[in-house]
Amino acid sequence: MYLMSVQELAEYLGETKRTIYRYIKSGDCPRYIRLTPRSIRFDKHDVDAWLESKKVDPTKEKRRS
């Protein structure tokens, strides 16, 4: 198990820490482990599974007119 901090997750995704906290607040984020009330970590395996679930097949996506 490889645990990532919010900063590491942000770097991995090419996002800012602020964006990661927005994902968490909205509930649209990878599963995480709460170590303390102010410390969370993300398992890289869960992050990769979350990213996989976000893939879009362009041949099946509806076109916007």
C-alpha positions in Angstrom: 0.0 0.0 0.0 1.4 3.4 -1.0 -0.2 6.3 0.8 -0.3 9.7 -0.7 -0.8 13.0 1.1 -3.2 15.7 -0.3 -0.1 17.5 -1.7 1.2 14.3 -3.3 -2.3 13.6 -4.8 -2.5 17.1 -6.1 0.9 16.7 -7.8 -0.1 13.2 -9.2 -3.3 14.6 -10.7 -1.7 17.9 -11.9 -4.2 19.8 -9.7 -3.9 22.2 -6.7 -4.4 21.2 -3.1 -7.4 23.5 -3.2 -9.0 21.5 -6.0 -8.4 18.3 -4.0 -10.2 19.7 -1.0 -13.1 20.7 -3.3 -13.3 17.1 -4.6 -13.4 15.9 -1.0 -16.1 18.4 0.0 -18.2 17.4 -3.0 -17.8 13.7 -2.3 -16.3 13.2 -5.7 -12.9 11.9 -4.7 -11.0 8.7 -4.2 -11.6 6.8 -1.0 -9.2 8.0 1.7 -7.9 7.0 5.1 -8.4 9.5 8.0 -5.3 9.1 10.2 -6.3 12.0 12.6 -9.0 14.6 12.4 -6.7 16.8 10.3 -4.7 14.2 8.4 -5.9 12.1 5.5 -4.1 9.8 3.1 -5.0 8.3 -0.2 -4.0 4.8 -1.3 -2.6 5.0 -4.8 -4.5 1.9 -5.7 -7.8 3.6 -4.8 -6.7 6.8 -6.7 -6.0 4.8 -9.8 -9.3 2.9 -9.5 -11.1 6.3 -9.1 -9.4 7.7 -12.2 -10.3 4.5 -14.2 -13.9 5.1 -13.3 -13.7 8.6 -14.7 -12.7 7.4 -18.2 -15.1 8.4 -21.0 -15.6 6.4 -24.2 -15.9 9.1 -26.8 -17.8 6.8 -29.1 -20.5 6.4 -26.5 -20.7 9.9 -25.2 -23.6 12.0 -26.5 -22.6 14.8 -28.8 -23.6 18.3 -27.8 -25.2 20.3 -30.6 
